[in-house]
Amino acid sequence: MEQEKRYSQMTEYELKQEIATITEKARKAEQLGIVNEFAVLERKAIMAKAYLLNPKDFKPGELYEIEGDPGVYFKIDYINGVFAWGYRLGGEKEEEALPISVLKKLK
């Protein structure tokens, strides 16, 4: 059995292929009403997309909107790999990590 490559080891082309495959599987799962599988595949796509971004583009101390959660903002404390560590504004100030692919720069 062939060992699957980690996202961190994939080329940009391979990541885009993987995202396309996952997105298609997620679409089928959604159509079939398989909610759990859809949610897992959606998260996998988010993770793969994070590896297409440059973590240096995300600055500690800055605010970002959370994609898929309108009106909720995230303040980055630090970046570790493709994860931004920080907290949601207006939340309970509990530290959490979000993949950088779900963060949108404020205009």
CYANA upper distance limits for C-alpha pairs under 8 A (distance plus 0.5 A):
  5 LYS  CA      9 GLN  CA      6.78
  5 LYS  CA     10 MET  CA      7.23
  6 ARG  CA     10 MET  CA      7.13
  7 TYR  CA     15 LEU  CA      7.40
  7 TYR  CA     48 ALA  CA      6.66
  7 TYR  CA     51 TYR  CA      7.24
  8 SER  CA     51 TYR  CA      7.08
 10 MET  CA     14 GLU  CA      6.15
 10 MET  CA     15 LEU  CA      6.53
 11 THR  CA     15 LEU  CA      6.68
 12 GLU  CA     16 LYS  CA      6.74
 12 GLU  CA     52 LEU  CA      7.01
 13 TYR  CA     17 GLN  CA      6.75
 14 GLU  CA     18 GLU  CA      6.59
 15 LEU  CA     19 ILE  CA      6.60
 15 LEU  CA     48 ALA  CA      6.81
 15 LEU  CA     49 LYS  CA      8.04
 15 LEU  CA     51 TYR  CA      8.27
 15 LEU  CA     52 LEU  CA      7.85
 16 LYS  CA     20 ALA  CA      6.68
 17 GLN  CA     21 THR  CA      6.73
 18 GLU  CA     22 ILE  CA      6.58
 18 GLU  CA     48 ALA  CA      8.06
 19 ILE  CA     23 THR  CA      6.42
 19 ILE  CA     45 ALA  CA      5.93
 19 ILE  CA     48 ALA  CA      6.95
 19 ILE  CA     49 LYS  CA      7.72
 20 ALA  CA     24 GLU  CA      6.70
 21 THR  CA     25 LYS  CA      6.80
 22 ILE  CA     26 ALA  CA      6.53
 22 ILE  CA     41 LEU  CA      6.56
 22 ILE  CA     42 GLU  CA      8.15
 22 ILE  CA     44 LYS  CA      7.85
 22 ILE  CA     45 ALA  CA      6.68
 23 THR  CA     27 ARG  CA      6.61
 23 THR  CA     41 LEU  CA      7.83
 23 THR  CA     42 GLU  CA      7.77
 23 THR  CA     45 ALA  CA      7.33
 24 GLU  CA     28 LYS  CA      6.85
 25 LYS  CA     29 ALA  CA      6.66
 25 LYS  CA     38 PHE  CA      8.46
 25 LYS  CA     41 LEU  CA      7.83
 26 ALA  CA     30 GLU  CA      6.57
 26 ALA  CA     37 GLU  CA      7.80
 26 ALA  CA     38 PHE  CA      5.41
 26 ALA  CA     39 ALA  CA      8.39
 26 ALA  CA     41 LEU  CA      6.03
 26 ALA  CA     42 GLU  CA      6.98
 27 ARG  CA     31 GLN  CA      6.72
 27 ARG  CA     38 PHE  CA      7.97
 28 LYS  CA     32 LEU  CA      6.68
 29 ALA  CA     33 GLY  CA      6.60
 29 ALA  CA     34 ILE  CA      5.59
 29 ALA  CA     35 VAL  CA      7.57
 29 ALA  CA     37 GLU  CA      6.84
 29 ALA  CA     38 PHE  CA      5.85
 30 GLU  CA     34 ILE  CA      6.39
 30 GLU  CA     35 VAL  CA      6.90
 30 GLU  CA     38 PHE  CA      6.24
 34 ILE  CA     38 PHE  CA      6.73
 35 VAL  CA     39 ALA  CA      6.71
 36 ASN  CA     40 VAL  CA      6.84
 37 GLU  CA     41 LEU  CA      6.62
 38 PHE  CA     42 GLU  CA      6.51
 39 ALA  CA     43 ARG  CA      6.81
 40 VAL  CA     44 LYS  CA      6.80
 41 LEU  CA     45 ALA  CA      6.75
 42 GLU  CA     46 ILE  CA      6.86
 43 ARG  CA     47 MET  CA      6.76
 44 LYS  CA     48 ALA  CA      6.71
 45 ALA  CA     49 LYS  CA      6.60
 46 ILE  CA     50 ALA  CA      6.83
 46 ILE  CA     99 PRO  CA      7.83
 46 ILE  CA    101 SER  CA      6.70
 46 ILE  CA    102 VAL  CA      7.66
 47 MET  CA     51 TYR  CA      7.45
 47 MET  CA     99 PRO  CA      6.95
 47 MET  CA    101 SER  CA      7.75
 48 ALA  CA     52 LEU  CA      7.65
 49 LYS  CA     53 LEU  CA      7.54
 49 LYS  CA    101 SER  CA      6.39
 50 ALA  CA     82 VAL  CA      6.46
 50 ALA  CA     99 PRO  CA      6.56
 50 ALA  CA    100 ILE  CA      6.07
 50 ALA  CA    101 SER  CA      5.01
 51 TYR  CA     82 VAL  CA      7.06
 53 LEU  CA    100 ILE  CA      8.08
 53 LEU  CA    101 SER  CA      7.66
 54 ASN  CA     58 PHE  CA      8.32
 55 PRO  CA     79 ILE  CA      7.56
 55 PRO  CA     81 GLY  CA      7.44
 55 PRO  CA     82 VAL  CA      6.44
 55 PRO  CA    100 ILE  CA      7.68
 58 PHE  CA     62 GLU  CA      8.43
 58 PHE  CA     79 ILE  CA      8.18
 58 PHE  CA     84 ALA  CA      8.47
 58 PHE  CA    100 ILE  CA      8.16
 59 LYS  CA     76 ILE  CA      7.51
 59 LYS  CA     78 TYR  CA      8.23
 59 LYS  CA     79 ILE  CA      8.44
 60 PRO  CA     75 LYS  CA      8.01
 60 PRO  CA     76 ILE  CA      5.24
 60 PRO  CA     77 ASP  CA      5.47
 60 PRO  CA     78 TYR  CA      5.67
 60 PRO  CA     79 ILE  CA      7.65
 61 GLY  CA     75 LYS  CA      6.61
 61 GLY  CA     76 ILE  CA      5.88
 61 GLY  CA     77 ASP  CA      6.35
 62 GLU  CA     75 LYS  CA      6.23
 62 GLU  CA     76 ILE  CA      6.54
 63 LEU  CA     73 TYR  CA      6.87
 63 LEU  CA     74 PHE  CA      6.05
 63 LEU  CA     75 LYS  CA      5.07
 63 LEU  CA     76 ILE  CA      7.25
 63 LEU  CA    105 LYS  CA      7.86
 63 LEU  CA    106 LEU  CA      7.56
 64 TYR  CA     73 TYR  CA      6.03
 64 TYR  CA     74 PHE  CA      5.72
 64 TYR  CA     75 LYS  CA      6.98
 64 TYR  CA    103 LEU  CA      6.13
 64 TYR  CA    104 LYS  CA      5.86
 64 TYR  CA    105 LYS  CA      5.49
 64 TYR  CA    106 LEU  CA      6.23
 65 GLU  CA     69 ASP  CA      8.32
 65 GLU  CA     70 PRO  CA      7.75
 65 GLU  CA     71 GLY  CA      7.58
 65 GLU  CA     72 VAL  CA      6.51
 65 GLU  CA     73 TYR  CA      5.03
 65 GLU  CA     74 PHE  CA      6.68
 65 GLU  CA    103 LEU  CA      6.22
 65 GLU  CA    104 LYS  CA      5.53
 65 GLU  CA    105 LYS  CA      6.96
 65 GLU  CA    106 LEU  CA      6.95
 66 ILE  CA     70 PRO  CA      7.27
 66 ILE  CA     71 GLY  CA      8.44
 66 ILE  CA     72 VAL  CA      6.53
 66 ILE  CA     73 TYR  CA      6.45
 66 ILE  CA     74 PHE  CA      7.15
 66 ILE  CA    102 VAL  CA      6.21
 66 ILE  CA    103 LEU  CA      5.46
 66 ILE  CA    104 LYS  CA      6.73
 67 GLU  CA    102 VAL  CA      5.51
 67 GLU  CA    103 LEU  CA      6.46
 67 GLU  CA    104 LYS  CA      6.91
 68 GLY  CA    102 VAL  CA      8.32
 72 VAL  CA     88 ARG  CA      7.45
 72 VAL  CA     89 LEU  CA      7.53
 73 TYR  CA     88 ARG  CA      6.13
 73 TYR  CA     89 LEU  CA      6.04
 74 PHE  CA     86 GLY  CA      7.40
 74 PHE  CA     87 TYR  CA      6.12
 74 PHE  CA     88 ARG  CA      4.87
 74 PHE  CA     89 LEU  CA      6.42
 74 PHE  CA    103 LEU  CA      8.40
 75 LYS  CA     86 GLY  CA      6.09
 75 LYS  CA     87 TYR  CA      6.14
 75 LYS  CA     88 ARG  CA      6.84
 75 LYS  CA     89 LEU  CA      7.41
 76 ILE  CA     84 ALA  CA      6.50
 76 ILE  CA     85 TRP  CA      6.20
 76 ILE  CA     86 GLY  CA      4.97
 76 ILE  CA     87 TYR  CA      7.40
 77 ASP  CA     84 ALA  CA      7.99
 77 ASP  CA     85 TRP  CA      6.17
 77 ASP  CA     86 GLY  CA      5.20
 77 ASP  CA     87 TYR  CA      8.36
 78 TYR  CA     84 ALA  CA      6.58
 78 TYR  CA     85 TRP  CA      5.85
 78 TYR  CA     86 GLY  CA      7.34
 79 ILE  CA     83 PHE  CA      6.32
 79 ILE  CA     84 ALA  CA      5.09
 79 ILE  CA     85 TRP  CA      6.45
 80 ASN  CA     84 ALA  CA      6.93
 80 ASN  CA     85 TRP  CA      7.83
 82 VAL  CA     99 PRO  CA      6.33
 82 VAL  CA    100 ILE  CA      6.30
 83 PHE  CA     97 ALA  CA      6.31
 83 PHE  CA     98 LEU  CA      5.88
 83 PHE  CA     99 PRO  CA      5.00
 83 PHE  CA    100 ILE  CA      6.08
 84 ALA  CA     97 ALA  CA      5.91
 84 ALA  CA     98 LEU  CA      5.84
 84 ALA  CA     99 PRO  CA      6.71
 84 ALA  CA    100 ILE  CA      6.42
 85 TRP  CA     95 GLU  CA      7.26
 85 TRP  CA     96 GLU  CA      6.13
 85 TRP  CA     97 ALA  CA      4.84
 85 TRP  CA     98 LEU  CA      7.08
 86 GLY  CA     95 GLU  CA      5.66
 86 GLY  CA     96 GLU  CA      6.16
 86 GLY  CA     97 ALA  CA      6.98
 87 TYR  CA     91 GLY  CA      8.01
 87 TYR  CA     93 LYS  CA      6.05
 87 TYR  CA     94 GLU  CA      6.37
 87 TYR  CA     95 GLU  CA      5.44
 87 TYR  CA     96 GLU  CA      6.43
 88 ARG  CA     92 GLU  CA      8.22
 88 ARG  CA     93 LYS  CA      7.09
 88 ARG  CA     94 GLU  CA      8.25
 89 LEU  CA     93 LYS  CA      7.70
 98 LEU  CA    102 VAL  CA      7.61
 98 LEU  CA    103 LEU  CA      8.48
 99 PRO  CA    103 LEU  CA      8.11
